[in-house]
């Protein structure tokens, strides 16, 4: 017996198709009492903090963003940008995150990326109730401790 496409779609359950049933797709952010909207900056900060807390992440952001961050840190009263190196797209029920990171030398980058994804997804979903559909990670530099060590140059020349 063969089944047509319409018969097949009727017989498939949500578990078979990988989709959630319509009754459970209602978000925690929407209820009979009202709607909660999460701003992009909120998700950006949550993702930034979660990523920074993963061991092996030295910093977030590209070279230019980090340079501006270093200048900002020298200004009295200026606060560091928690969302530096993080861009997000936030919909009504879902969010997507892009991260630019600097890893510490010697860290396994693939394992670090998995840890970052787990941390960011857990933090965003727990705090906001949004479903995280993707976390893209761009490793744009490796931090080597000797790069910041300027004392060797100072002792070499007198």
Backbone as CSV, one residue per row, in Angstrom:
resi,resn,N_x,N_y,N_z,CA_x,CA_y,CA_z,C_x,C_y,C_z
1,UNK,0.847,-1.165,0.000,0.000,0.000,0.000,0.890,1.224,0.000
2,UNK,0.592,2.151,-0.858,1.367,3.390,-0.909,0.563,4.504,-0.284
3,UNK,1.280,5.449,0.296,0.593,6.585,0.892,0.960,7.829,0.111
4,UNK,0.011,8.698,-0.003,0.269,9.956,-0.698,0.890,10.939,0.275
5,UNK,1.334,12.051,-0.252,1.961,13.074,0.599,0.971,13.609,1.620
6,UNK,-0.293,13.735,1.239,-1.275,14.257,2.186,-1.563,13.238,3.270
7,UNK,-1.584,11.947,2.909,-1.797,10.914,3.915,-0.617,10.864,4.883
8,UNK,0.590,11.008,4.332,1.783,10.929,5.165,1.818,12.078,6.165
9,UNK,1.488,13.290,5.722,1.541,14.436,6.632,0.490,14.305,7.725
10,UNK,-0.628,13.686,7.424,-1.657,13.490,8.444,-1.241,12.436,9.453
11,UNK,-0.480,11.436,9.000,-0.130,10.340,9.894,1.123,10.623,10.720
12,UNK,1.943,11.615,10.304,3.148,11.910,11.056,2.812,12.637,12.343
13,UNK,3.500,12.263,13.377,3.350,12.985,14.637,4.435,14.044,14.715
14,UNK,4.297,15.040,15.587,5.332,16.059,15.716,6.701,15.476,16.040
15,UNK,6.738,14.351,16.766,8.018,13.726,17.091,8.686,13.191,15.832
16,UNK,7.864,12.715,14.863,8.404,12.186,13.621,9.021,13.285,12.765
17,UNK,8.433,14.453,12.777,8.888,15.531,11.906,9.914,16.428,12.566
18,UNK,10.093,16.295,13.876,11.037,17.149,14.574,10.435,18.487,14.968
19,UNK,9.164,18.693,14.646,8.491,19.950,14.989,7.707,19.774,16.273
20,UNK,7.540,20.887,16.991,6.723,20.857,18.196,5.249,20.921,17.777
21,UNK,4.368,20.254,18.514,2.954,20.366,18.190,2.489,21.801,18.424
22,UNK,1.478,22.221,17.673,1.008,23.605,17.733,0.623,24.030,19.144
23,UNK,0.110,23.121,19.957,-0.334,23.482,21.297,0.824,23.816,22.236
24,UNK,2.044,23.308,21.959,3.169,23.578,22.845,4.100,24.657,22.304
25,UNK,3.809,25.215,21.131,4.672,26.251,20.593,4.383,27.600,21.225
26,UNK,3.349,27.698,22.039,3.062,28.947,22.726,4.185,29.241,23.708
27,UNK,4.746,30.416,23.592,5.914,30.786,24.377,5.532,31.137,25.808
28,UNK,6.540,31.023,26.703,6.362,31.463,28.077,6.177,32.978,28.127
29,UNK,6.566,33.671,27.065,6.505,35.123,27.027,5.129,35.649,26.634
30,UNK,4.268,34.774,26.185,2.917,35.163,25.796,1.908,34.404,26.655
31,UNK,1.007,35.132,27.282,-0.018,34.478,28.090,-1.326,35.236,27.930
32,UNK,-2.358,34.743,28.580,-3.658,35.409,28.537,-3.611,36.756,29.254
33,UNK,-2.658,36.914,30.182,-2.554,38.161,30.939,-1.727,39.228,30.230
34,UNK,-0.992,38.868,29.181,-0.194,39.850,28.454,1.012,39.233,27.780
35,UNK,1.843,40.113,27.205,3.014,39.697,26.449,4.268,40.333,27.033
36,UNK,5.331,39.573,27.097,6.628,40.089,27.537,7.533,40.175,26.324
37,UNK,8.172,41.320,26.148,9.099,41.525,25.043,10.506,41.680,25.610
38,UNK,11.454,40.971,25.041,12.848,41.026,25.472,13.627,41.835,24.432
39,UNK,14.308,42.894,24.876,15.096,43.734,23.978,16.372,43.014,23.553
40,UNK,16.863,43.349,22.372,18.092,42.745,21.854,19.258,42.936,22.818
41,UNK,19.372,44.115,23.415,20.494,44.415,24.303,20.514,43.493,25.524
42,UNK,19.345,43.068,25.975,19.260,42.157,27.117,19.871,40.808,26.739
43,UNK,19.467,40.282,25.602,19.990,38.999,25.142,21.489,39.123,24.854
44,UNK,21.911,40.267,24.309,23.317,40.499,24.012,24.161,40.464,25.287
45,UNK,23.689,41.116,26.342,24.428,41.128,27.605,24.464,39.751,28.257
46,UNK,23.349,39.046,28.239,23.294,37.702,28.829,24.274,36.785,28.100
47,UNK,24.278,36.847,26.764,25.183,36.006,25.977,26.639,36.379,26.236
48,UNK,26.927,37.672,26.316,28.293,38.127,26.565,28.820,37.662,27.904
49,UNK,28.006,37.796,28.939,28.425,37.348,30.272,28.622,35.838,30.321
50,UNK,27.705,35.110,29.698,27.805,33.643,29.695,29.061,33.188,28.953
51,UNK,29.375,33.821,27.839,30.558,33.431,27.064,31.844,33.779,27.810
52,UNK,31.884,34.952,28.445,33.086,35.378,29.170,33.389,34.455,30.360
53,UNK,32.368,33.835,30.912,32.554,32.974,32.074,33.067,31.575,31.738
54,UNK,33.222,31.278,30.461,33.729,29.964,30.061,35.259,30.011,30.099
55,UNK,35.842,29.063,30.786,37.301,28.997,30.906,37.917,28.763,29.527
56,UNK,38.889,29.589,29.170,39.539,29.482,27.867,39.208,30.652,26.962
57,UNK,38.162,31.409,27.314,37.812,32.620,26.568,38.598,33.761,27.204
58,UNK,39.486,34.363,26.429,40.267,35.480,26.952,39.493,36.784,26.842
59,UNK,38.833,37.003,25.710,38.104,38.254,25.488,37.087,38.042,24.379
60,UNK,36.196,39.000,24.238,35.227,38.984,23.155,35.432,40.222,22.298
61,UNK,35.160,40.094,21.011,35.245,41.214,20.095,36.412,41.085,19.142
62,UNK,36.316,41.848,18.039,37.399,41.906,17.071,38.465,42.874,17.548
63,UNK,39.500,43.022,16.766,40.608,43.894,17.138,40.186,45.332,17.375
64,UNK,39.346,45.871,16.515,38.896,47.254,16.660,38.044,47.429,17.906
65,UNK,37.139,46.515,18.131,36.272,46.600,19.316,37.089,46.515,20.595
66,UNK,38.097,45.637,20.601,38.943,45.523,21.786,39.783,46.776,21.994
67,UNK,40.228,47.402,20.889,41.013,48.638,21.002,40.154,49.751,21.596
68,UNK,38.923,49.894,21.109,38.014,50.893,21.684,37.691,50.570,23.138
69,UNK,37.579,49.291,23.451,37.325,48.878,24.829,38.472,49.256,25.753
70,UNK,39.712,49.115,25.258,40.879,49.487,26.065,40.901,50.987,26.323
71,UNK,40.523,51.776,25.322,40.451,53.231,25.500,39.347,53.582,26.487
72,UNK,38.199,52.933,26.337,37.060,53.193,27.223,37.404,52.853,28.671
73,UNK,38.185,51.793,28.872,38.568,51.391,30.225,39.424,52.442,30.922
74,UNK,40.131,53.254,30.156,40.994,54.288,30.737,40.241,55.560,31.096
75,UNK,39.005,55.685,30.638,38.202,56.871,30.926,37.535,56.683,32.281
76,UNK,37.768,57.625,33.223,37.136,57.497,34.546,35.610,57.523,34.432
77,UNK,34.971,56.576,35.088,33.511,56.520,35.096,32.899,55.743,33.953
78,UNK,33.689,55.402,32.940,33.157,54.634,31.816,33.057,53.170,32.216
79,UNK,32.013,52.530,31.753,31.847,51.116,32.085,32.171,50.258,30.868
80,UNK,32.673,49.069,31.139,33.005,48.137,30.066,31.725,47.644,29.407
81,UNK,31.795,47.416,28.116,30.639,46.933,27.375,30.563,45.419,27.486
82,UNK,29.547,44.942,28.166,29.371,43.501,28.344,29.005,42.840,27.020
83,UNK,28.375,43.595,26.135,27.932,43.046,24.864,28.962,43.130,23.758
84,UNK,30.184,43.575,24.057,31.232,43.680,23.046,31.499,42.315,22.432
85,UNK,31.543,42.259,21.110,31.820,41.008,20.420,30.617,40.099,20.291
86,UNK,29.434,40.601,20.641,28.214,39.800,20.594,27.190,40.526,19.734
87,UNK,26.636,39.831,18.774,25.498,40.377,18.031,24.382,39.340,18.084
88,UNK,23.163,39.835,18.187,22.015,38.945,18.336,20.889,39.357,17.413
89,UNK,20.049,38.402,17.097,18.781,38.644,16.432,17.723,38.035,17.332
90,UNK,16.770,38.855,17.733,15.744,38.392,18.656,14.377,38.521,17.994
91,UNK,13.649,37.414,17.992,12.280,37.420,17.496,11.315,37.357,18.669
92,UNK,10.089,36.985,18.393,9.086,36.902,19.456,9.361,35.747,20.409
93,UNK,9.854,34.626,19.855,10.067,33.440,20.692,11.451,32.837,20.538
94,UNK,12.253,33.334,19.607,13.552,32.738,19.332,14.644,33.796,19.264
95,UNK,15.885,33.342,19.442,17.044,34.228,19.336,18.185,33.490,18.650
96,UNK,19.003,34.253,17.928,20.218,33.732,17.309,21.367,34.623,17.770
97,UNK,22.518,34.013,18.019,23.656,34.736,18.598,24.898,34.509,17.741
98,UNK,25.654,35.600,17.516,26.956,35.536,16.863,27.985,36.090,17.835
99,UNK,29.066,35.337,18.056,30.120,35.742,18.985,31.448,35.838,18.263
100,UNK,32.232,36.864,18.600,33.619,36.971,18.160,34.469,36.831,19.410
101,UNK,35.356,35.825,19.409,36.109,35.550,20.633,37.616,35.514,20.386
102,UNK,38.341,35.727,21.468,39.783,35.522,21.518,40.001,34.385,22.495
103,UNK,40.660,33.325,22.039,40.893,32.162,22.891,42.279,32.227,23.500
104,UNK,42.436,31.604,24.646,43.739,31.499,25.276,44.540,30.400,24.572
105,UNK,45.818,30.650,24.410,46.680,29.683,23.736,46.669,28.353,24.493
106,UNK,46.608,27.260,23.739,46.655,25.930,24.318,45.293,25.305,24.557
107,UNK,44.235,26.074,24.381,42.881,25.570,24.605,42.383,24.884,23.328
108,UNK,41.740,23.749,23.483,41.145,23.045,22.346,39.936,23.841,21.872
109,UNK,40.045,24.418,20.694,39.025,25.363,20.212,37.676,24.689,19.984
110,UNK,37.662,23.492,19.443,36.382,22.802,19.197,35.648,22.534,20.508
111,UNK,36.375,22.084,21.528,35.752,21.825,22.828,35.311,23.134,23.474
112,UNK,36.111,24.172,23.325,35.749,25.483,23.854,34.460,25.986,23.206
113,UNK,34.343,25.820,21.908,33.130,26.253,21.201,31.900,25.509,21.715
114,UNK,32.034,24.202,21.964,30.905,23.441,22.514,30.522,23.963,23.897
115,UNK,31.524,24.251,24.725,31.252,24.776,26.071,30.587,26.141,26.020
116,UNK,31.055,26.989,25.120,30.455,28.322,24.971,29.005,28.186,24.543
117,UNK,28.743,27.344,23.561,27.353,27.161,23.090,26.449,26.685,24.221
118,UNK,26.911,25.685,24.972,26.098,25.178,26.085,25.806,26.292,27.089
119,UNK,26.831,27.053,27.443,26.684,28.113,28.436,25.754,29.221,27.957
120,UNK,25.955,29.669,26.729,25.137,30.760,26.182,23.688,30.323,26.025
121,UNK,23.472,29.149,25.478,22.100,28.661,25.286,21.391,28.513,26.629
122,UNK,22.063,27.899,27.602,21.442,27.704,28.920,21.099,29.041,29.569
123,UNK,22.021,30.001,29.515,21.788,31.298,30.155,20.631,32.044,29.501
124,UNK,20.612,32.098,28.184,19.549,32.836,27.487,18.202,32.167,27.699
125,UNK,18.139,30.856,27.531,16.855,30.164,27.670,16.335,30.239,29.103
126,UNK,17.236,30.130,30.074,16.814,30.192,31.472,16.348,31.597,31.852
127,UNK,17.100,32.609,31.460,16.782,33.974,31.886,15.656,34.617,31.099
128,UNK,15.558,34.312,29.806,14.596,35.035,28.968,13.405,34.203,28.528
129,UNK,13.544,32.887,28.507,12.465,32.045,28.004,12.462,31.943,26.488
130,UNK,13.435,32.600,25.824,13.539,32.506,24.373,14.228,31.203,23.989
131,UNK,13.851,30.637,22.860,14.521,29.460,22.324,15.711,29.940,21.500
132,UNK,16.900,29.436,21.789,18.091,29.809,21.034,18.222,28.834,19.867
133,UNK,18.142,29.367,18.651,18.179,28.507,17.473,19.588,28.274,16.966
134,UNK,20.513,29.226,17.235,21.897,29.006,16.836,22.828,29.943,17.588
135,UNK,24.046,29.456,17.798,25.125,30.257,18.375,26.328,30.061,17.459
136,UNK,26.637,31.090,16.678,27.777,31.047,15.766,28.975,31.681,16.459
137,UNK,30.121,31.012,16.358,31.324,31.479,17.047,32.427,31.717,16.020
138,UNK,32.972,32.928,16.053,34.079,33.296,15.181,35.310,33.527,16.052
139,UNK,36.293,32.642,15.937,37.540,32.792,16.687,38.446,33.677,15.840
140,UNK,38.726,34.895,16.334,39.500,35.816,15.509,40.898,36.096,16.041
141,UNK,41.276,35.501,17.180,42.622,35.702,17.694,42.915,34.673,18.776
142,UNK,44.202,34.497,19.047,44.669,33.636,20.126,45.498,34.509,21.055
143,UNK,45.172,34.468,22.344,45.908,35.245,23.327,47.129,34.459,23.784
144,UNK,48.278,35.078,23.644,49.528,34.492,24.109,50.046,35.393,25.221
145,UNK,50.232,34.878,26.426,50.633,35.729,27.557,51.876,36.572,27.305
146,UNK,52.830,36.095,26.522,54.038,36.867,26.259,53.755,38.143,25.480
147,UNK,52.621,38.201,24.756,52.278,39.397,23.988,52.096,40.608,24.882
148,UNK,51.592,40.403,26.095,51.349,41.509,27.012,52.540,41.798,27.909
149,UNK,53.550,40.949,27.865,54.694,41.110,28.748,55.689,42.092,28.132
150,UNK,55.609,43.362,28.545,56.503,44.388,28.026,57.709,44.587,28.923
151,UNK,57.727,43.930,30.076,58.844,44.107,30.995,60.154,43.566,30.439
152,UNK,60.103,42.529,29.597,61.328,41.975,29.022,61.992,42.978,28.095
153,UNK,61.209,43.757,27.353,61.763,44.780,26.479,62.368,45.911,27.301
154,UNK,61.764,46.239,28.421,62.245,47.333,29.249,63.579,46.969,29.916
155,UNK,63.778,45.691,30.278,65.020,45.291,30.938,66.127,45.056,29.918
156,UNK,65.792,44.810,28.683,66.796,44.549,27.656,67.538,45.827,27.270
157,UNK,66.806,46.924,27.186,67.413,48.196,26.790,67.460,49.097,28.006
158,UNK,68.671,49.622,28.313,68.806,50.498,29.465,69.414,51.823,29.090
